[in-house]
Amino acid sequence: MLDFDSYYRAMASRDARFDGSFYVAVTTTGVYCRPVCGSRTPKPENVRFFRIAAAAEAAGFRACRRCRPEAAPSSPEWNVRGDLVARALRLIAGGAVDEIGVAGVARQLAVSERHLHRQLVAEVGVGPLALALNRRTQVARLLIESSALLLSEVALAAGYSSVRQFNDGMRAAFGCSPTELRRACGARADQRAGDRAPGRSGPLVLRLRYRPPFDGAGMLAWLRERAVPGVEETEGNRYRRTLRLPRGSGTAELDLTVAAAARGRTGQQHVTLRLTLADLRDVTAAVRRCRDLLDLDADPAAIGEALRPDPWIGPLVRAAPGLRMPGCTHGFEPALRVVLEQFASLAEVRAVCTRMAAHCGEPVTAAGEGRPCRLFPSAQALADADPAAFGLAGRPAAAVRALAGAVAAEKLSLERDADREETAVRLRELPGVSGWAAQRIAMHALGDPDAFAPQDPQVRAAAKALGLAGARDAGRLAERARAWQPWRSYAALHLREAAPVRPGTTC
């Protein structure tokens, strides 16, 4: 955590690297802002700093209407860390309190409610309920300003139990009612309403902010190469896929046109998301999963600053600024793919996943015309299925059944809130899951930025192809990788992308 002077210098210089990492509250106005806010710089004696927006609101400050703190990317600190507080924050950000309550969140983290509250207050200044309330107001304002939903629908989607609670929460957070917020952006809302069919079946159009640079073209290429027909598809700069959500299903379309054109440059910093949901209350979970899929909360400046000086990785980072770690919308999906990649080429894995989706994938009730229409198979469905139906036998079939069975029986969690160390241990205990596969699953499913396995055949092949000294020796590679901490996942991805395995070869 920075000291007061460091925070103040970052705010005074409008340093974009700190956007979302802390918030600035001004005692004379009662408003809190992002550090990049264009308002006049306040005097030091009138400033308070908070690590998260919920703490500023709990202290009695309301959100700035100019810089819109709710639009800032999340702090990358909570993705880097894997401790109790970081796991709890990831759960709450995904709407877990609305689904299972504070008691349910504590049970999922295997701690008492009291201990969870104590740890969160000590670390970020507020407890889980205040964090959940802040998330609701942020989602509500996003929907008010970027959709044509009725305000009663906004209240439902954001997680409020009543319209009255919704009105009170918005006044406390923003100093005005939902109707006044909608009126302030009336022209834009009217225009959006003309683009949307009446009723709740139309798509929600939202903007997902990120810290530049963002290699949108690289992300699209990754997704295009692995897209499973019926579950996901790419068209130009757009990626569409189905979503398995807590209360139903849906489809998401992510338009990366701006990011793909920007490449390593700054500029407009958003991805356009179009959501079609069976239940509006799933909007928080859907947005969270889409952000995880594209790694939108990463801090490319910090990653680049750490890796660019390295003689091995530095040239790769400079050649591909803003490279993001492809994530997922459900942890079981990339885990299954990685397990299969131990035994088959990328094209063969895609073919197997296509057969799995056709055989076990459930139809999506909220799919629009011409969109992907089937969910990726659940762990339970694959645990109950005959692997021979997908063309699997022997070790690959045993590995798939072991993984699916462990997840279906809740002996293994592959979601972002899972304990990373414990998950890695349990993965390695499964038959047919190698140590390097467990680390790759940690990268793409759990979002671990520091996962690395020197035995990974793609990493070693890439290092060898690039002529890096010691690439043949796993021990020397592991020693070299210590300099890349805590961003070894990104270093490995740069290696794999710079010298990919030729099509038709095993991974």
N, C-alpha and C positions, 0 to 999 in steps of 0.2 A: 504494500500500500504506500502511495506517495505521500510526502509531507505537504503542508499547506502551501509553501512557496512553489513547489513543483506543480501542484494543481493550478495555482493562480497563473503561473507563467504559461501553462498549456491553454488555459482559458483565454488569457489576454492575447495570445498569438493565434487563436482560433485553430489550434492544431487538430486537424481531422483525424489523426491517429488515435486520439482519445475519445472520439465520438462514441457514446454508449458505454464508455468505461467508468465515467463518473458524471455527476450532475451538479449544477451550480445553483444554489438558492440565494436570493437577494432579500435581506431582511426588510429593506425599506419599501419594497413593492409586494412582498409576499408571494413571489413567483419563482419557480425553479426552471432552469433552462439546460439545454445541451451545451457543452463547452464550445461548440462551433456557432452558437447563436450570434446573429449580427447586431444585437442590441449593444448599446454603449457599455463599455467595461465598467463595472461597479467598483467602488473603493474597497480595499481589502477588509476594512473593519465592518463592511456591510454584507460580507459574503460568508456562506457556509457551504461545505462540500459534502456530498452524499455518494456512496458507492452505487446505490440503486435508486430508481425513481420512487419506489414504494416508501423508502425511508424519508424522502423529502415530503411526500404527501402526509405521512404519519406525523411529521413535525409541523404540519399546518400550512404548507406551501401548495399552491396550485400550479398546474402545468402552463408553460408559456404558450401563447397562441401563435407566436411568430415562428419559433423553431420546432414546435411540436415534438416534445421529448418522446412520445409514444412511437414516433416514426424512426427513431434511432435504432441501428443494429444492436443486438444484445452484446453485453460485454464478453469478449473472447476468453476472459479469465475462467469463466465457469465451464467452458468446453475443455480447456487445458487441464483443469484440476479434476481429479476423480474421487475426492473425499466426500464425506457425508453432506456437507453444505452444498457443494456443487451438484451432487446427485439430486438433492431436494429441490434446488432451484430449477433444474431441468424438468423435474416432474411437475412442479407447480406451473411453470411456463407452458406446459402442454395441457393444462386444464385439469390436472388430477384431483385438485381439491373439489372442483365441481362434480366430478364423477364419483369419488370414493370418500371425500371428506378428509379433514386433517388426520383423523384417526387412521384412515386407510392409507394415507401417505406414510405415516409413521410405521405402520405394520409392514408396508412394502420395503421400507428401509431397515426393518428389523431393529427399531429403537422405540422408546416410549415417546408419547406426545410431548411430555415435559422436556425430555432431553433434546428432541428436535427443535422445540421452541427456544430453548436456552442456547443451542448452538447457532441458530439463525440470528437471534438477537445479538449475540456476541460478535458475529462475523459481519452482518450487513445492517444491523440496527433495528430490524422488525421481525416479527414472527410469521408463520406460514399463512395465517388468515389475512393479514395486511398485504402480503404479497399476492394472494389470490384476488383481493379486492382491487389492487392496482392493475392486475392483468385484465380484469373485467372492464375497467374504465378505458384501458388502452385499446382493447378489442372493440369496444362500443364506439369510441371516437373514430377509429379506423373505418368501421362500417358506416357510420353516419356520414362521413366525408367522402367515402369512395364507393358507395353503393346506393341504390334506389330503394332499399328495403324500408318498409314501414317501421316507425320507431318501436312499436310493440314487438316486431320481429327482431330488431336489433337487440332489444332487452333479452329476448329468449336466446339468441345466438351467443351473446356475450356471457351468459350464465347467471343473469339476475333472476330471482324467484318471483319478482313482481315489478310492475311498471313504477310503482311508488319508490321502491328500493333503487330502481334504475335512475329515476329523476334525482333523488337525494345524492346518490353516488356521483353522478355527473356534475352536479352543482359543487360538491365538495372538492372534486378533482380539478375542475376547469373554471369554476366561478360562473357558470351559466347552465341553463337547462339544455336538454337534448334538442328541443325545438329551436332554441337560439343558435345552437351549433349548426343545425341543418340549414337555418335561414342564412347564416353567414356564408355558406357555400352553396346558396340556392341555385345560382346559374349553372354551376358545374353539376349539381345533382339533377337538375332538369334535363341537362344534356345527356347524362348517363341513363336517366330513366327512359329516354327515347331510344336508347340502344338495347334496352332490356325488355323482354316480354313481361307483362304484368303477372303478379303472383309470385310464389316462393320457388317455382321450378326453374326460373331463369338463373344464369350464372352470376356469381359474385365476381367482380373485377377489382382486384387489390394490387397494390404495389409493394413489393418486398425489397426493402433497402439493404444495401451492403456497403462495406468499405472497399474502395477501389485500391488497386486494379483487380479486375475479375476476368479471367480467361474464359469467356463464355464459349468461344469456338472450341476450345479444348474440352470443356465439359460436354458440349453437344456431341462431339466426336465419340467420347467415351460412352455416352448414353445410346447413341445410334448403333454402335457396334454390338451392344448387348441387349437391345430391345427385344422383348418377347412378344410376338404377334398376339393380339387379343388382349394383352395386359398393358402394353405400352407401345408407343410409336413416335417417330420423329417426322416432321415435315418442315423443311427449310430450317428456320431458327426456332421452331416450336417443338416442345416435347410434351406429349400427353401420356397420362397413365391413370389406372384405376387406383382407388384408395380403400383400404380396410380401416374403418374408423370405430371408435368406441360404441357409437349408437347406430351405426348403419354403414353405408358405403357411399362412394362418390367418385368423381373424376376430376382431375386437375390438368390444366393446360398451362405450361410455363413458357412464356415468350421471352427468349434470350436475345432478341434482336439488338437491343441497346448494348448489352454486355458483349455480344459477339463482335459488334462493330467497334466498341471501345478498345478491345484487346488490353493493352497495358496502360492505356490513357485514362485520365480521370474525366469526369463529365457527369452525365445523368447516371445516378447510382441506384438503379432499381431493376428488378425483374417483374414483369407483369404476370399476375396469377389470375386465372379464371377457374372458379370452383363451381361444380354442380354437386350438391349434397342431398342425400335423402333426409337428413335431419340437420337443421340449421345450428343446433347446439354443438355440432362437430367442427365448426369453423376454426376454433382455436387449435384443436388437434391437427386439422388439415394444414393450417398455415405453418405450425411448428414442424410438421414432417416434411413439408416442401422446403422449408429453410434448411433442415438437416440434409435433405437430399442434395442440395446445391452447395452446402457448406457456406451459407451466406453470413454466418456470424464469425467467420475466421478473420484474423488480423494479418493480411498479407504483408503489411509494412514490417511488423515485428518478425514474421517468418523470414522475409527477405533480408532484413538487417542481420539476422543470426546466421543465415546460410550463404549469403553472397561472398563473404571473405574466404570461404573454404575453397581450396584449389580444385577439388573434385566436383562439388555441387554448385559452386558459385557461377560458372559459365552457363549451367543449365537453368539456374534461377533467373539469370539476366536474359536468357533467350526466351523464357516462358514466364514473364511476370504475372502474378495473380493466379497461378495454378491452384485449383481448389481440390480438396479430397472428395471424390464422389461418395455420397452417403446413401441413405435409403429412407423409405417411408415405413418400413417394417423390418426389424433386424433379422428375422429368419430368412428372408429372401437373399440378401448378399451372402449370408453364412452358407446357405445351401449351394449357391453358385461356386463359392470358394472351395468347398469340399469336393464338388464335381471337377473343378479345374485341376485338382491333384491327379486326375486319371484321364482327362480328355482335353482336347483343344477347345479354344473359345467358341468356335463355330459348332462343335459337337455339344458343348454345354448348352448353348442357346437352343439347339434342336431338342435336347432332352427337356429343358424347361418349357418349351413350347408344347411338347406332348403332355407334360404334367399339367399345364394350365388348361389344355383342352379336355383332359380326363378328370381333373379334380377341382378346377377353378370354378368358383361360384359366380353366377351372373350378377352384374351390378344394376341395382334398381334405379340409380340416378344417372345412368349413362345417357349422354345426348346422342343424337343421330350421327352416325359415322365415326363415333369415338371408340376407343377400347372399351370392351364390354364385359371382361371377365377379371375377377380378382386372382392374384397369384395364390396358389394353393396354400391353405393353412398347414401348420405343423401336424395337427390332428388328422387332416385328410390324407397327408402323405404317410403318416405312421400307420394308418389303416389300409393303405393301398398296396397292391402287389407291384414291386419295382419292375417286374418283367413287362408290365404294361407300358413302361417308358423306355424299354430297351436296356434296362440295367440288370446286371448280374454280378456275382462274386463280391469283391471288395467294395466297389462303388455302391452297390445295392445295400450292403451291410452298413456302410458309412452313412448313407442317406437315412436309412431306417433308425440308426442310433441317434443321429442328430434330431430328426423329427420326433422320435419318441421322448427324448430328454426334454425338448421344448414343450411338447404337448402335455407331459406329466408335471410341468412347472419345476423340473429339477435344474433347468438352465434358463436364464434370462438373457436375451440378446437385444434388449432395448437400451436406449441412451442412459437411463438411470441405473443400469446394472453396475455392480461392483466389478471394475475392470480386472483386477488381479484374481478375484475368485472365479470370474467367468473364464479367464485364460486357463486356469488350473482345470476346471471342469471340462473345457473343450479338449484339452490334451488327454483327458482320461477316456474320451470316447474312442472306440475302435475306428481306425481309418482317418483320424484327424491329426495331421502332423503339427509340429511346433510352429513351422512357418505359416501354415494355414490358419492356426489360431491367432497369430499376430495379424495376418491380413484381415481376418474377421473383425479383430479389434479396431482396425483402421476404418473399415467401411460400414460396419454395423454399429459399433459402440462409439465411434467418433473419437477414438484415442489418438491424439496428435503425436504421440511418442512411441508408437508400436514399431518394432523392427525385428527382423529375423535374418541374420547373415546367411542362413541356409536357403532362403527364398530363391528358387531357381531363376525367376525373372530378374531379380536384383543382381544376382551373380552374373547372369548372362549379359545383362546390360553393362555392368561394370567392366566385364571382359571385352565386350564389343567397343567400348569407349577407350580401351587401352589404359585403364586405371591400374596402377601398381598394386599388387597384392589381391587382385580381384578373385583369384583362384582359391585363396586361403580364407575360410570363414572366420577364423580367429582374428586375422588382420583386418578383415572387413568390419567385424564387431568393434574392434579397438578404434578403427577410424570413425565409426558411427557415433562414438561418444561425443565427438565435437559437434554433432548435429542436435544434441538434446536441447530443449524438449520438443524438437520438431522432426524427429527421425521418420515419422510417417510421411511427411511431405518430401523429405530427402529421398526416401525410397520411391515415392511416386514420380519424382523428377527423373530418377534413374530409369524406371520402367517405361515412362513416356518418351524419354530421349532415345532409347534403343529397344523398342518393343520386340517381343518374340514374334517370329515370322508366322503368318497364318498357316494353320495346318499342323503346327507343332504343339506339344503338350505344354501346359503351364506348370 
